Amino acid sequence: MTLLGATEIRALAERLDVSPTKKWGQNFVHDANTVRKIVTAAKLHDGETVVEVGPGLGSLTLGLLEQGHPVTAIEIDPRLAAELPATAETHGVTADMLTVIQADALTVTELPDAPTAVVANLPYNVSVPVLIHLLETFPTIRRVLVMVQAEVGHRIAADPGSKVYGVPSVKAAWWGDWNVEGTVSRRVFWPEPNVDSVLVGMTAHATPGDETLRRRTFAIADAAFGQRRKTLRQALSAIAVSTTAAADLCEAAGIDSGARGEQLTLTQFVALASVPS
């Protein structure tokens, strides 16, 4: 299969009267080698169906289809969503291999089949919210590989104690183990962004608890990092009602109330959330 190149990308955009917008975080990949690199790095099972968010003009979509992976594509731009099946057909893809859902990925709560894999060039402005929403909504997801802004990717995959460790790191870790799995040159995009990109990937593990515990854990993480420079005794005072109650919460969980959120592992946040209220 011939994948989309720079000339075809620009011709498609011109025909559809599409000007890439920051509003929807549109930066289209026009390099076939990069697309194939992403598909290979995803390490998908043979014939595994993939959810792709923000397929745009179809560069990565075609790369996934080329390797025999049916794609469920979620595209917010109605012009791009309407054109994608025609692009796939032009490149020899049968209709049963591609399903297009025209919607904001943050509002999608149902898919044709229970998804197991997400591979995407995520819109930079909503990459973390989209990831968290998909993982919250579809617990069957076992593998993720997404292209995101480098700063965001390193934050998602960060370990406790890192300067970039924060709420996204804690929340993402609930579902799996995350790593930065590659870099992507800004020169393979049109328009060329003013930031670097990375591939960040997840391999799922058993979650630490049920939905109630997850929500409690996330609320505590939000509070702990909401005042990053403050100790847990101070940062958790609002959620625990007072600094004294926050200190008691930490003591019950076996955690130093003088520590800061950036020092805590997911397991420790779960321990805090598990203390009976």
N, C-alpha and C positions, 0 to 999 in steps of 0.2 A: 504494500500500500504506500502511496505517496502521501506524506504528511504536509501540513500547511507550511509554506515558507513566507518570507517577508512580503514578497510581491502579491501573493494570493491573499494574505491577511489584509493588506491595504486595499486591494480591489474589493474584497468582501465588505469591508467597512464603508468604503465609498458608495457602493451599490445600495447598502442598507441605510445610508446617511447616519452612520454611527461615528460619533466623536468620543473617544474614551473619556470617561468622567471620573473625577476624584470622588464624587458622591457615591458611586458604586464600586470604587476601588478597581477600576478596569485598567489592567496592563496585560496585553496579549502576548503570549509566548510565540515566537516565530522561528525557533530553531529546532529542527527535527532531532538532532543529537541530544539536546537537553530533554526533550519529551521522552525519548526512549530511555534515557538515563533515569528519569523519574519512574517510569513504568517498571524498569528492572529493579530499582531500589525498593519498590513497594513489596516485592517478594510475595505476590499473591498466589493463591492456589489456582491450578489450571481451571479455566472457565468460571472463576469466581466473579459474581456480579459486584460492581463497584458503584458507590455513590460519589458523584462528582458535584461539588458546589461551585458555581460560577464558571461554567464551561466556556463562556464568551463565544468566540468564533469557532471553537472546536479543536484547537491544537492538541490538547491533552486527551480530549475525547477520542480523537482518531487514533492516538497512540495506544490507548487502552483497548480500543476495538481491534486494532491491528494484531494484538496479542491474544485475541479471543475472549476478552472480558466484556460481557454485557454491561452497559452503563445506564444508570439512572441519574440523569443530569438535572440539577435544580438551578434554574436561571431566572434572575429577577427582571432582566430587561426583556420585554415582550418581543422586540424585534429579533434579538439574538435567539430567544427560545423558539420562535417560529421558523427561523432559518436553519437551525442545527440539524433537523432530520434530512433536509435537502442536501446539506453539506456532506453528511454521512453517506447518503445514497449516491451522490456524485463520486464518492471514493469507494464504492462497491460494497457498502455495508447494508445488510438486510434489515428490514424494519423491526424485526423481533429482537435485534441486538441493542436497540436504543430506546429508552423511555425518557421523555422530556417533561419536566414539571415546571411550569412558569409560576414562580412564587418567590417570596423572600424566604431564604433558608431558615431564618429565625422564627418563622411562623409555621413551618412544616412539622406536623405531628404524626403523619401517616405516610408510608411508602408502600409500593406494590408488594414488596417482600421484605422480610426482616433483614436489614443490612448487616453485613459482617465486615465490610471494608470501606474506608473513605480515602480517596486519592484526589487531590485538588490543588489548584493554584488559587488559594483563598484570597478574596478581596482584603487588602491590607487593613482597611479601616474597621472591619468587624471580625477579624480572624479568630480572636479568642472567644467572643460571645457565640460565634457560630459553632466552634468546636465544642464548647461546654453544652450548648443546646442539643447538639446531635448526640453527645454521649449521655446526657440526661434522658433524652427521649427514646433512644434506641440502644438498650443495654446489650443487644446482640453484637454490637461492633467489637471486633477482635483486633483489627489492624487499622492504623491510620498512618498516612504519609501525606503531608501537606507542605506546600511551598508558602512561606510567610516572610515578612520582613525579618531580617537577621536579628535585630534587637528583641523582637517578640519571640522568635524561635528559641533563642538562648534563655529567655525568661521562662518559657514553658518547661524547658528541660533542666532548669537550674536545680542544684542541690542545696539543702539548708546551709546557711552560713555564707552563701554567695551574695555578692552585692546586688544581683538581679533576681534573687529568689523572692517570690512574693505570692500574692493570691492566685495568679494563674498557675504557678508551679504546684501549689498545694492542691488546688481543685483538679487539675489534670491528672495528678498522681493517684487520685481516688480510683481511676479506672485502669491505669496501666503504667508501664515503665516507658519513659520518654527519653529520646536521644536526638541530638542534631546529627543527621545522617548524610549531609552533603551540603555543598554551597552552590549557588546559582549566580552566574554573572548578570549584572544589570543590563548588559548589552544584548541579551536574548529577548528582551521585552520591547514592545511598542505600545505606547510611548515608553522610553527608557526612564525608569524611576530614579529618584535621587538617593536611593538607599540600596543596600545590598540585601540579598535574599538567602535563605537557607531552607533545606528540607528537614523538617522535624517529624519524627515518627514515634508511634506508640505501638507496643505489643501489650495486649490486655492481660491483666491478672485478676484474681478474685477480689472483688470489692470488700472493704473492711466491715461493711454492715448494711443495714436496710436503708430505705429512703428517708425515714425519720432521722436516723443517725447522720446520714449524709447532709441533710439540710442544717442540722445543728452544727456539724463540723464546719460547714461552709460559712455559717453565720459567725462562728468564733474566729475563723481565719480572716473574714472581712473586718471584724473588730480589731484583731491583733495587728493587722497591717494598715488599718485606717489611721493609726497614729504610730507610724513605724518607729520613731525614735523613742517612744515610751516603753516602759516595762509592761509586762503582762498585767501586773497589779493595777496599773493605770489604764492601759488600753482596753482591758476587759471590764472596767468598772461600769460602763454603760449597760452592757449586756448582762452583767451579774448584779446590777443595781448599785453597788458601792465598791470602793477599793478594798474594803475588808472582806466583802463577799467574794471578790475576784481573787484575793489571796487565799481564801479558804478553798475556792474551786481548784486553784493550782495545787494546793497542798493535797487535796483529795485525789488529784490525778498523778501525784508524785512528780510534779514539775516545779522548778524554782520560779516563784512569782517575780523575781527580779530579772528574769530572762526576757528577751525580746522575741517577737514573732518570727523574725528571720532566722532564729536559731532552732526552731522547732521542726521536727519531722512530721509527716502526715500522721504517723502512729501516735505522736504526742498530741496533735490536734484532736485525733479521734478519742484519745484518753480523756481530754478535757470535755469533749462532747458527751462522753459516756457517764460522766458523774451525775448521779440522780439529782434532779432539780428540787 
